[in-house]
Amino acid sequence: MVSEARPANPLKYLRDAVNNQIYVKLKDGSEYIGTLLVTDSTMNLILDDAMEVRGGKQVVAKIGKILIRGSMVQYISFNPEIAAEEVFTG
């Protein structure tokens, strides 16, 4: 009998990212970087020390704590230093 590998649940990766910095791009084009505090089964996110960024290179606003609705998320990067390398260096 051949067993098929089940694809990993993406929510597992999101839960594993709690207390780590993530990059979030929303469907309206806005971008945020912050520390993931909480997530749920609908991908609602609470970020701390959040910043709104533009083009991954320019800080638009330092926000602090923010709630992002899961239905608004276009994608999430668990490597924010790659997505927004110059935010923290330049």
N, CA, C and O atoms as a MOPAC input file, in Angstrom:
PM7 MOZYME 1SCF
protein

 N      0.84300 1    -1.17000 1     0.00000 1
 C      0.00000 1     0.00000 1     0.00000 1
 C      0.89400 1     1.23900 1     0.00000 1
 O      1.82400 1     1.34900 1     0.79800 1
 N      0.60000 1     2.15900 1    -0.89700 1
 C      1.36600 1     3.39800 1    -1.00900 1
 C      0.59800 1     4.49900 1    -0.29800 1
 O     -0.56500 1     4.76100 1    -0.60300 1
 N      1.25900 1     5.13400 1     0.64800 1
 C      0.58100 1     6.23500 1     1.34200 1
 C      0.95200 1     7.55400 1     0.66900 1
 O      2.10200 1     7.79200 1     0.30000 1
 N     -0.04800 1     8.38400 1     0.52900 1
 C      0.18500 1     9.69300 1    -0.07800 1
 C      0.56400 1    10.68600 1     1.00100 1
 O     -0.00900 1    10.68800 1     2.09000 1
 N      1.52900 1    11.52200 1     0.69200 1
 C      1.92500 1    12.57200 1     1.63400 1
 C      0.85300 1    13.65100 1     1.62300 1
 O      0.41900 1    14.10100 1     0.56200 1
 N      0.43400 1    14.05500 1     2.80400 1
 C     -0.55700 1    15.11900 1     2.90700 1
 C      0.15500 1    16.46000 1     2.84900 1
 O      1.21300 1    16.63000 1     3.45500 1
 N     -0.41300 1    17.40600 1     2.12700 1
 C      0.20200 1    18.72900 1     2.11500 1
 C      0.09900 1    19.35500 1     3.50800 1
 O     -0.88100 1    19.14600 1     4.22300 1
 N      1.10900 1    20.11200 1     3.87600 1
 C      1.11800 1    20.75900 1     5.18900 1
 C      0.06900 1    21.86200 1     5.22800 1
 O     -0.14300 1    22.56800 1     4.24200 1
 N     -0.56800 1    21.99900 1     6.35000 1
 C     -1.55300 1    23.04800 1     6.55900 1
 C     -0.81700 1    24.37800 1     6.72200 1
 O      0.02900 1    24.50000 1     7.60800 1
 N     -1.12000 1    25.38200 1     5.88400 1
 C     -0.41300 1    26.65800 1     5.99800 1
 C     -0.61000 1    27.33800 1     7.35400 1
 O      0.23800 1    28.12100 1     7.78200 1
 N     -1.71600 1    27.04500 1     8.02700 1
 C     -1.94700 1    27.64600 1     9.35000 1
 C     -0.90800 1    27.16800 1    10.36100 1
 O     -0.60300 1    27.87500 1    11.32200 1
 N     -0.36800 1    25.97400 1    10.14700 1
 C      0.68400 1    25.47300 1    11.03400 1
 C      1.90100 1    26.38500 1    10.96300 1
 O      2.49300 1    26.71900 1    11.98900 1
 N      2.27600 1    26.78900 1     9.74700 1
 C      3.42100 1    27.68400 1     9.58000 1
 C      3.16000 1    29.03500 1    10.23600 1
 O      4.05700 1    29.63300 1    10.83000 1
 N      1.92800 1    29.50400 1    10.12200 1
 C      1.56800 1    30.78100 1    10.72700 1
 C      1.62700 1    30.68900 1    12.25100 1
 O      2.14000 1    31.59200 1    12.91200 1
 N      1.10500 1    29.60000 1    12.80200 1
 C      1.16900 1    29.42700 1    14.26600 1
 C      2.60500 1    29.28800 1    14.75700 1
 O      2.94800 1    29.76600 1    15.83800 1
 N      3.43900 1    28.63200 1    13.95700 1
 C      4.85200 1    28.49200 1    14.31900 1
 C      5.58800 1    29.83200 1    14.29300 1
 O      6.65000 1    29.96700 1    14.90100 1
 N      5.03300 1    30.81500 1    13.59700 1
 C      5.67200 1    32.13000 1    13.47800 1
 C      5.32000 1    33.08100 1    14.62300 1
 O      5.82400 1    34.20300 1    14.66300 1
 N      4.46200 1    32.64900 1    15.55500 1
 C      4.10900 1    33.50900 1    16.68700 1
 C      5.38200 1    33.90400 1    17.43000 1
 O      6.27300 1    33.08400 1    17.65300 1
 N      5.44300 1    35.16500 1    17.80200 1
 C      6.58600 1    35.79200 1    18.47100 1
 C      7.77600 1    36.02600 1    17.54300 1
 O      8.88000 1    36.31200 1    18.00600 1
 N      7.55400 1    35.90600 1    16.25000 1
 C      8.58500 1    36.21500 1    15.26600 1
 C      8.10400 1    37.35000 1    14.37100 1
 O      6.90500 1    37.60900 1    14.26400 1
 N      9.04100 1    38.01100 1    13.74100 1
 C      8.70800 1    39.11700 1    12.85800 1
 C      8.25000 1    38.57900 1    11.50700 1
 O      8.85900 1    37.66300 1    10.95300 1
 N      7.16700 1    39.15900 1    10.98100 1
 C      6.64100 1    38.76200 1     9.68000 1
 C      6.36400 1    40.00300 1     8.84000 1
 O      6.26300 1    41.11500 1     9.35700 1
 N      6.24500 1    39.78800 1     7.54800 1
 C      5.87900 1    40.81800 1     6.56900 1
 C      4.52000 1    40.42100 1     6.01200 1
 O      4.32600 1    39.27100 1     5.61800 1
 N      3.56900 1    41.36300 1     5.97400 1
 C      2.22100 1    41.07700 1     5.48900 1
 C      1.86600 1    42.06900 1     4.39100 1
 O      1.98100 1    43.28000 1     4.58500 1
 N      1.43900 1    41.56700 1     3.25100 1
 C      0.93600 1    42.43300 1     2.18600 1
 C     -0.56000 1    42.21700 1     2.09000 1
 O     -1.03100 1    41.08000 1     2.03600 1
 N     -1.31300 1    43.31800 1     2.06700 1
 C     -2.76300 1    43.24300 1     2.00600 1
 C     -3.25800 1    43.39600 1     0.57200 1
 O     -2.52700 1    43.85800 1    -0.30500 1
 N     -4.49500 1    43.00600 1     0.35100 1
 C     -5.09300 1    43.06300 1    -0.98200 1
 C     -5.17800 1    44.48600 1    -1.51300 1
 O     -5.19800 1    44.68700 1    -2.72700 1
 N     -5.23000 1    45.48200 1    -0.62400 1
 C     -5.27900 1    46.88100 1    -1.07500 1
 C     -3.89100 1    47.43900 1    -1.38500 1
 O     -3.75500 1    48.60800 1    -1.74500 1
 N     -2.86200 1    46.60300 1    -1.24500 1
 C     -1.50300 1    47.01800 1    -1.57300 1
 C     -0.68200 1    47.49600 1    -0.39700 1
 O      0.52900 1    47.66900 1    -0.53100 1
 N     -1.30200 1    47.71600 1     0.75600 1
 C     -0.53800 1    48.17300 1     1.91400 1
 C      0.29100 1    47.02300 1     2.47800 1
 O     -0.06300 1    45.85100 1     2.35000 1
 N      1.41300 1    47.39800 1     3.11100 1
 C      2.38100 1    46.41700 1     3.59800 1
 C      2.72600 1    46.72300 1     5.05200 1
 O      2.85600 1    47.88400 1     5.43800 1
 N      2.87200 1    45.67600 1     5.84700 1
 C      3.18600 1    45.82400 1     7.26200 1
 C      4.27100 1    44.84700 1     7.67600 1
 O      4.35100 1    43.72700 1     7.17100 1
 N      5.09700 1    45.29000 1     8.59600 1
 C      6.09000 1    44.43300 1     9.22600 1
 C      5.86800 1    44.54800 1    10.72200 1
 O      5.69800 1    45.65100 1    11.24100 1
 N      5.86700 1    43.42000 1    11.42000 1
 C      5.69900 1    43.44800 1    12.87300 1
 C      5.87600 1    42.06400 1    13.46300 1
 O      6.04200 1    41.07600 1    12.74800 1
 N      5.83700 1    42.01700 1    14.77900 1
 C      5.96400 1    40.75800 1    15.50000 1
 C      4.58000 1    40.14200 1    15.64700 1
 O      3.67300 1    40.77200 1    16.19000 1
 N      4.41600 1    38.92900 1    15.17200 1
 C      3.13300 1    38.24100 1    15.25000 1
 C      2.86300 1    37.81300 1    16.68700 1
 O      3.60700 1    37.01600 1    17.26000 1
 N      1.79100 1    38.35200 1    17.26300 1
 C      1.41400 1    37.99400 1    18.63500 1
 C      0.38200 1    36.87400 1    18.66400 1
 O      0.49600 1    35.93000 1    19.44500 1
 N     -0.63700 1    36.99100 1    17.79500 1
 C     -1.76500 1    36.05400 1    17.82100 1
 C     -2.27300 1    35.84400 1    16.40100 1
 O     -2.26600 1    36.76500 1    15.58400 1
 N     -2.71200 1    34.62400 1    16.11900 1
 C     -3.41400 1    34.32300 1    14.88000 1
 C     -4.52900 1    33.33000 1    15.19800 1
 O     -4.52800 1    32.70500 1    16.25900 1
 N     -5.47400 1    33.18900 1    14.28000 1
 C     -6.55600 1    32.22800 1    14.48600 1
 C     -6.81800 1    31.46100 1    13.20000 1
 O     -6.07700 1    31.60600 1    12.22800 1
 N     -7.85700 1    30.65200 1    13.18800 1
 C     -8.12900 1    29.76900 1    12.05900 1
 C     -8.55300 1    30.52200 1    10.80000 1
 O     -8.53800 1    29.94500 1     9.71300 1
 N     -8.93000 1    31.79900 1    10.92000 1
 C     -9.29300 1    32.59300 1     9.74100 1
 C     -8.15900 1    33.53400 1     9.32500 1
 O     -8.35800 1    34.43600 1     8.51100 1
 N     -6.97700 1    33.31800 1     9.88800 1
 C     -5.77400 1    34.09000 1     9.58900 1
 C     -5.85200 1    35.54700 1    10.02700 1
 O     -5.10900 1    36.38500 1     9.51700 1
 N     -6.75200 1    35.86100 1    10.97500 1
 C     -6.69300 1    37.18000 1    11.58100 1
 C     -5.35900 1    37.26500 1    12.30300 1
 O     -4.91200 1    36.28700 1    12.90300 1
 N     -4.72000 1    38.42800 1    12.25000 1
 C     -3.38900 1    38.59300 1    12.82700 1
 C     -3.36400 1    39.77000 1    13.77300 1
 O     -3.99400 1    40.79400 1    13.50700 1
 N     -2.65000 1    39.64300 1    14.86700 1
 C     -2.33100 1    40.78800 1    15.71000 1
 C     -0.81800 1    40.91700 1    15.69600 1
 O     -0.09500 1    40.00600 1    16.09900 1
 N     -0.35000 1    42.08100 1    15.21700 1
 C      1.07700 1    42.36200 1    15.16700 1
 C      1.42200 1    43.40400 1    16.22200 1
 O      0.63100 1    44.30800 1    16.49200 1
 N      2.59700 1    43.27500 1    16.81300 1
 C      3.11400 1    44.27000 1    17.75200 1
 C      4.33600 1    44.92300 1    17.12600 1
 O      4.98300 1    44.33100 1    16.26200 1
 N      4.65400 1    46.13000 1    17.55300 1
 C      5.77400 1    46.89300 1    16.98700 1
 C      5.64400 1    46.97500 1    15.46800 1
 O      6.63400 1    46.91000 1    14.74000 1
 N      4.39700 1    47.12100 1    15.00500 1
 C      4.12200 1    47.11200 1    13.57500 1
 C      4.48900 1    48.44200 1    12.92100 1
 O      4.35900 1    49.51300 1    13.51300 1
 N      4.95000 1    48.33000 1    11.68400 1
 C      5.24000 1    49.49100 1    10.85600 1
 C      4.56500 1    49.28500 1     9.51400 1
 O      4.58600 1    48.18400 1     8.96500 1
 N      3.96600 1    50.34400 1     8.98600 1
 C      3.48900 1    50.28900 1     7.60800 1
 C      4.66400 1    50.69800 1     6.73500 1
 O      5.33000 1    51.69800 1     7.00100 1
 N      4.91000 1    49.92200 1     5.69900 1
 C      6.03500 1    50.20300 1     4.80700 1
 C      5.53500 1    50.31600 1     3.37200 1
 O      4.44000 1    49.85700 1     3.04400 1
 N      6.34000 1    50.92400 1     2.53500 1
 C      5.99400 1    51.05900 1     1.12100 1
 C      7.14600 1    50.50000 1     0.30700 1
 O      8.29500 1    50.90800 1     0.47300 1
 N      6.83100 1    49.57600 1    -0.56100 1
 C      7.84100 1    48.98800 1    -1.42800 1
 C      8.90600 1    48.21800 1    -0.67600 1
 O      9.96700 1    47.91900 1    -1.22500 1
 N      8.62800 1    47.89200 1     0.58500 1
 C      9.59900 1    47.18100 1     1.39300 1
 C     10.82800 1    47.99600 1     1.72000 1
 O     11.79500 1    47.46000 1     2.26100 1
 N     10.81600 1    49.29600 1     1.40100 1
 C     12.01600 1    50.10400 1     1.57700 1
 C     11.80400 1    51.36700 1     2.38900 1
 O     12.76800 1    51.94000 1     2.89500 1
 N     10.57900 1    51.80800 1     2.52200 1
 C     10.33000 1    53.09800 1     3.17600 1
 C      9.28200 1    52.92500 1     4.27100 1
 O      8.20100 1    52.39100 1     4.02300 1
 N      9.60300 1    53.37900 1     5.47900 1
 C      8.63700 1    53.33100 1     6.57400 1
 C      7.63300 1    54.46200 1     6.37000 1
 O      8.01700 1    55.62900 1     6.28800 1
 N      6.34800 1    54.11700 1     6.28900 1
 C      5.28600 1    55.09600 1     6.13000 1
 C      4.82200 1    55.56800 1     7.50200 1
 O      4.61900 1    56.76200 1     7.72000 1
 N      4.65400 1    54.61200 1     8.43900 1
 C      4.17600 1    54.95000 1     9.77700 1
 C      4.56800 1    53.86000 1    10.76000 1
 O      4.55300 1    52.67300 1    10.43400 1
 N      4.91900 1    54.28300 1    11.97100 1
 C      5.12900 1    53.32900 1    13.06300 1
 C      3.80700 1    53.25600 1    13.80700 1
 O      3.31900 1    54.26200 1    14.32200 1
 N      3.23100 1    52.06700 1    13.86000 1
 C      1.86300 1    51.91100 1    14.34500 1
 C      1.78800 1    51.35200 1    15.76000 1
 O      0.93100 1    51.78000 1    16.53300 1
 N      2.63900 1    50.42700 1    16.11900 1
 C      2.52200 1    49.74300 1    17.41000 1
 C      1.74000 1    48.45600 1    17.21500 1
 O      2.13500 1    47.60200 1    16.42100 1
 N      0.61600 1    48.30900 1    17.94600 1
 C     -0.21900 1    47.11100 1    17.81700 1
 C     -1.27500 1    47.31900 1    16.74800 1
 O     -1.88300 1    48.38400 1    16.64200 1
 N     -1.47900 1    46.26600 1    15.95300 1
 C     -2.45900 1    46.35500 1    14.87100 1
 C     -3.15100 1    45.00500 1    14.68600 1
 O     -2.53700 1    43.94900 1    14.83200 1
 N     -4.43600 1    45.06600 1    14.36400 1
 C     -5.21800 1    43.87600 1    14.02000 1
 C     -5.41900 1    43.88800 1    12.51600 1
 O     -5.88200 1    44.87700 1    11.94900 1
 N     -5.06900 1    42.78300 1    11.87500 1
 C     -5.26500 1    42.64400 1    10.42700 1
 C     -6.23500 1    41.49900 1    10.19400 1
 O     -6.00100 1    40.37500 1    10.64000 1
 N     -7.32700 1    41.78800 1     9.49200 1
 C     -8.31100 1    40.74300 1     9.18100 1
 C     -7.74300 1    39.77800 1     8.16200 1
 O     -7.14600 1    40.18500 1     7.16600 1
 N     -7.93300 1    38.51000 1     8.41800 1
 C     -7.41400 1    37.46900 1     7.53000 1
 C     -7.94100 1    37.57700 1     6.11500 1
 O     -7.23700 1    37.22800 1     5.16700 1
 N     -9.16600 1    38.05400 1     5.95000 1
 C     -9.75200 1    38.17500 1     4.61000 1
 C     -9.07400 1    39.25500 1     3.77500 1
 O     -9.26200 1    39.30200 1     2.56000 1
 N     -8.29000 1    40.12100 1     4.41000 1
 C     -7.59800 1    41.20000 1     3.70000 1
 C     -6.17000 1    40.82200 1     3.29400 1
 O     -5.53300 1    41.55000 1     2.53300 1
 N     -5.66400 1    39.69300 1     3.79400 1
 C     -4.27500 1    39.30500 1     3.55100 1
 C     -4.10400 1    38.75100 1     2.13400 1
 O     -4.82300 1    37.84500 1     1.71200 1
 N     -3.13400 1    39.31900 1     1.41300 1
 C     -2.77100 1    38.78100 1     0.10600 1
 C     -1.69300 1    37.72300 1     0.28100 1
 O     -1.81500 1    36.61700 1    -0.24600 1
 N     -0.62600 1    38.05900 1     1.02600 1
 C      0.37400 1    37.05600 1     1.35900 1
 C      1.16800 1    37.48000 1     2.57900 1
 O      1.16100 1    38.64300 1     2.98300 1
 N      1.85500 1    36.50000 1     3.15400 1
 C      2.67400 1    36.69600 1     4.34800 1
 C      4.05400 1    36.12300 1     4.06300 1
 O      4.18300 1    35.03900 1     3.49500 1
 N      5.08100 1    36.86200 1     4.46300 1
 C      6.44600 1    36.36400 1     4.36000 1
 C      6.98200 1    36.16800 1     5.77300 1
 O      6.84900 1    37.04000 1     6.63100 1
 N      7.58300 1    35.01800 1     5.99300 1
 C      8.17500 1    34.73800 1     7.29600 1
 C      9.63000 1    35.18900 1     7.33800 1
 O     10.32100 1    34.98500 1     8.33600 1
 N     10.09400 1    35.80700 1     6.24700 1
 C     11.44600 1    36.35400 1     6.15900 1
 C     11.35100 1    37.84500 1     5.85300 1
 O     11.67800 1    38.26300 1     4.74200 1
 N     10.91100 1    38.65500 1     6.81600 1
 C     10.70800 1    40.07700 1     6.53400 1
 C     11.99300 1    40.79400 1     6.16500 1
 O     11.95600 1    41.80700 1     5.46600 1
 N     13.13800 1    40.28300 1     6.62800 1
 C     14.40000 1    40.93600 1     6.29400 1
 C     14.69400 1    40.82800 1     4.80400 1
 O     15.42200 1    41.65600 1     4.25700 1
 N     14.14500 1    39.83200 1     4.14900 1
 C     14.30300 1    39.70900 1     2.70300 1
 C     13.31200 1    40.63000 1     2.00400 1
 O     13.67800 1    41.33900 1     1.06600 1
 N     12.06800 1    40.62400 1     2.44800 1
 C     11.02200 1    41.41700 1     1.81000 1
 C     11.23500 1    42.90800 1     2.01500 1
 O     10.85500 1    43.70900 1     1.16100 1
 N     11.83200 1    43.29000 1     3.13000 1
 C     11.98000 1    44.70700 1     3.46100 1
 C     13.38700 1    44.98600 1     3.96900 1
 O     13.56300 1    45.63500 1     5.00100 1
 N     14.35900 1    44.51000 1     3.26600 1
 C     15.75500 1    44.55700 1     3.69200 1
 C     16.22300 1    45.95800 1     4.08900 1
 O     16.94600 1    46.10500 1     5.07400 1
 N     15.82800 1    46.98100 1     3.34500 1
 C     16.35100 1    48.31100 1     3.59300 1
 C     15.60000 1    49.10100 1     4.64600 1
 O     16.06500 1    50.16300 1     5.06000 1
 N     14.44400 1    48.60900 1     5.09400 1
 C     13.69800 1    49.32300 1     6.13100 1
 C     14.53700 1    49.46700 1     7.38900 1
 O     14.52900 1    50.51300 1     8.03800 1
 N     15.25300 1    48.41700 1     7.72400 1
 C     15.99300 1    48.39500 1     8.97100 1
 C     17.44500 1    48.84700 1     8.80600 1
 O     18.11800 1    49.15300 1     9.79000 1
 N     17.92300 1    48.88900 1     7.56200 1
 C     19.32100 1    49.25400 1     7.35100 1
 C     19.48500 1    50.65900 1     6.80500 1
 O     20.54000 1    51.26800 1     6.98200 1
 N     18.48000 1    51.17800 1     6.15500 1
 C     18.67500 1    52.45100 1     5.49800 1
 C     17.73400 1    53.47800 1     5.96000 1
 O     17.78000 1    54.61400 1     5.48900 1

